[in-house]
Amino acid sequence: MGERQEAKRESRDILKLREGLYGSDHPYTVNTLHILATIFREEGNHTEAEGYIQRVLDRHLSYPGNNDKQTIMCLKNLAISLEHQNLYDKAAKYYRQAYKRIQKIP
């Protein structure tokens, strides 16, 4: 098994463990989702990455004060994954959301 495949398997195992121990909204769980999104994005599997990024973004948006840099990065990463799938209209929506949040940062 290659290193990337091993990393995916281990990360999925860790995700299941953390979801069971901490729940889906815990920062450790969200971090594991982000790691999986990164793994898939780096291998060019933008459809799979999109699902994980969307889950991370949903968690960030549920937090109070969600105009932080991590939320903006999730919006940008989701837009990039959508662009790679030729879903330009959907990508533009997330780019606009990121831009609006950037404007609110003091």
ZIHU-V518763 format. One line per field, one symbol per residue. phi: phi as a letter, one per 20 degrees, with the letter a starting at -180 (. if undefined). psi: psi as a letter, one per 40 degrees, with the letter a starting at -180 (. if undefined). burial: 1 if it has 9 or more other ideal C-beta (glycine too) atoms within 8 Angstrom, else 0. A space follows every 50 residues. Layout:
phi->???
psi->???
burial->???
//
This chain:
phi->.fffffffffffffggfffffdnfefgfffffgfffgfgfffenefffgg fffffffgfffeefmeefffffffgfffffffgfemdfffffgfffffff fffeff
psi->hiddddddddddddddddddddieeiddddddddddddddddeegddddd dddddddddddeiifffidddddddddddddddeefgddddddddddddd dddeh.
burial->00010111101101100110000001001101111111111000010011 01111110110000010000110111111111101000001111101100 100000
//
